[in-house]
Amino acid sequence: MKKNYRYAIFLFIIIIVLFFCSIGIVTLFQDKKIEIEKVDETDVAFVSDANSIVINNIISVSDEFGKSIHESTDGDFGYLEFEVVNNTNEIRNYQIYITRLYSNYKEINPNYISFYLTDENNNVLKGFDTNKCPSYDDFKFIEDKADSKYIYKGSLKGNERKKFIVRAWIAENYVVDHSIEEQFAFNIGARAY
């Protein structure tokens, strides 16, 4: 009888401990959920004089040349300097994304549009540091933004600003047909997530 009594007390203590542990775990996850819900995508802003790039079927170039593009050249290549700004006092995760635009011209196959993203000092960023630059089709879609793909993810401290340069061009293995007008156009932006 004494043995059963000890066993019952031991079992009761284990049940009490498990009960309080599960309450703690549920509370912890609820706090995380509330914290996530506080993040608004406008907590992070995209700052630039422009946010669109239009590439015309003028010339196709190697990745080596594309990485060295240093200014906009009348639609031959895409080049844009911009900032991503955290508008809050707290750390925010952000995405830099591109949104495909459609025009009246025939679209250049997105598989042949190459991208290169660096910081303001031309230091290459993760995902763009391989021998072959990624194409539009290499990026992943953002489920809640139509025709948008993220090209980079990072985090910013409270009120921090980071500068970036994006370059885009027609890959050298694309055969340019000068008898028709072709384009590939996109907007670029940033948001908290």
C-alpha positions in Angstrom: 0.0 0.0 0.0 2.8 2.4 0.9 4.5 1.6 -2.4 1.3 2.5 -4.4 1.0 5.7 -2.4 4.6 6.8 -3.2 4.0 5.8 -6.9 0.8 8.0 -6.9 2.5 11.0 -5.4 5.4 10.6 -7.8 3.0 10.4 -10.7 1.1 13.4 -9.4 4.3 15.5 -9.2 5.2 14.5 -12.8 1.8 15.5 -14.0 2.0 18.9 -12.3 5.5 19.6 -13.7 4.4 18.6 -17.2 1.3 20.8 -16.8 3.3 23.9 -15.9 5.9 23.2 -18.6 3.3 23.0 -21.3 1.7 26.3 -20.1 5.2 27.9 -20.3 5.7 26.5 -23.8 2.3 27.7 -25.0 2.9 31.1 -23.5 6.3 31.3 -25.2 4.8 30.5 -28.6 2.0 33.0 -28.1 4.5 35.7 -27.3 6.4 34.9 -30.5 3.2 34.9 -32.5 2.2 38.3 -31.1 5.7 39.6 -31.9 5.4 38.4 -35.5 2.0 40.0 -35.9 3.5 43.4 -34.9 5.8 43.3 -38.0 4.3 45.4 -40.8 5.9 45.2 -44.2 6.2 49.0 -44.3 8.5 48.9 -41.3 11.2 48.6 -43.9 11.3 51.1 -46.8 12.9 51.1 -50.3 14.6 54.4 -51.0 15.8 55.4 -54.5 15.2 57.9 -57.3 13.7 55.1 -59.4 12.4 51.6 -58.8 12.0 50.3 -62.4 14.5 48.7 -64.7 13.7 48.0 -68.4 16.1 46.0 -70.5 15.9 46.2 -74.3 17.2 43.6 -76.7 20.2 45.6 -77.8 23.1 43.4 -76.7 23.8 40.3 -74.7 26.9 40.1 -72.5 29.0 37.8 -70.3 28.5 37.7 -66.5 32.0 39.1 -66.1 31.0 42.2 -68.1 27.6 42.4 -66.4 29.2 42.5 -63.0 31.2 45.5 -64.1 28.3 47.6 -65.2 28.7 51.0 -63.5 25.9 53.2 -64.8 22.7 53.1 -66.7 23.3 53.0 -70.4 20.1 53.9 -72.2 18.3 50.7 -71.6 21.1 48.4 -72.7 21.6 47.2 -69.1 19.9 47.6 -65.8 21.7 49.5 -63.0 20.2 50.9 -59.9 21.5 52.2 -56.6 19.1 52.1 -53.7 18.8 51.9 -49.9 16.8 49.7 -47.6 15.8 51.5 -44.4 14.4 50.2 -41.1 11.8 52.7 -39.9 11.5 51.2 -36.4 13.7 51.0 -33.3 13.7 47.2 -33.4 15.5 44.6 -35.5 13.6 43.8 -38.7 14.1 41.0 -41.3 13.7 42.3 -44.8 13.4 41.0 -48.4 14.6 42.8 -51.5 12.3 41.7 -54.3 11.6 42.2 -57.9 8.1 42.4 -59.5 7.8 41.5 -63.2 6.2 44.2 -65.4 4.5 43.5 -68.7 4.7 45.8 -71.7 3.4 45.9 -75.2 6.7 44.5 -76.6 7.6 40.9 -76.8 9.1 39.8 -73.6 12.7 38.5 -73.4 12.7 35.1 -72.0 13.3 35.6 -68.2 15.8 32.6 -68.2 18.2 34.9 -70.0 18.0 37.9 -67.7 21.0 37.8 -65.3 21.2 39.6 -61.9 24.0 40.8 -59.7 23.5 42.4 -56.2 26.2 44.1 -54.2 26.5 46.5 -51.3 27.5 50.1 -51.9 31.2 49.1 -52.0 30.6 46.5 -54.7 31.1 43.6 -52.3 29.0 40.7 -53.7 26.2 39.4 -51.5 25.3 35.8 -50.7 23.5 34.1 -53.6 25.3 36.2 -56.1 28.8 35.0 -55.2 28.9 32.0 -57.6 30.6 31.8 -61.0 27.2 32.0 -62.8 25.0 34.9 -61.9 21.4 33.9 -61.1 18.6 34.5 -63.7 15.1 35.7 -63.0 13.9 32.1 -63.0 16.4 31.1 -60.2 14.6 33.3 -57.6 11.6 32.1 -55.5 8.1 33.6 -55.7 6.7 35.5 -52.8 3.3 33.9 -52.2 1.5 37.1 -51.1 2.9 39.4 -53.8 1.7 38.8 -57.4 4.5 38.3 -60.0 7.2 39.0 -57.3 10.3 37.1 -56.4 12.7 37.8 -53.6 16.3 38.2 -54.6 17.9 38.7 -51.1 17.0 38.4 -47.4 18.7 40.1 -44.5 18.1 42.0 -41.3 18.5 45.5 -40.2 19.1 46.9 -36.7 16.7 49.6 -35.4 16.9 52.7 -37.7 19.7 51.2 -39.8 20.1 51.9 -43.5 22.0 49.8 -46.0 22.9 50.7 -49.6 22.8 48.3 -52.5 23.5 48.2 -56.2 21.5 45.9 -58.5 22.7 45.1 -62.1 20.7 43.2 -64.7 21.5 42.3 -68.3 20.8 39.8 -71.1 22.9 36.7 -70.7 25.5 36.1 -73.4 23.9 32.8 -74.6 20.8 34.7 -75.7 20.6 35.3 -79.4 19.5 39.0 -79.9 17.1 39.4 -82.8 17.3 43.1 -83.9 14.3 42.7 -86.3 11.8 42.8 -83.4 11.6 44.9 -80.2 11.9 42.8 -77.1 12.0 43.9 -73.4 12.2 42.6 -69.9 11.0 45.0 -67.2 10.7 44.8 -63.5 10.2 47.0 -60.4 12.5 46.5 -57.4 11.4 47.0 -53.8 12.0 46.0 -50.2 9.8 45.1 -47.3 9.8 43.8 -43.7 8.6 40.2 -43.3 
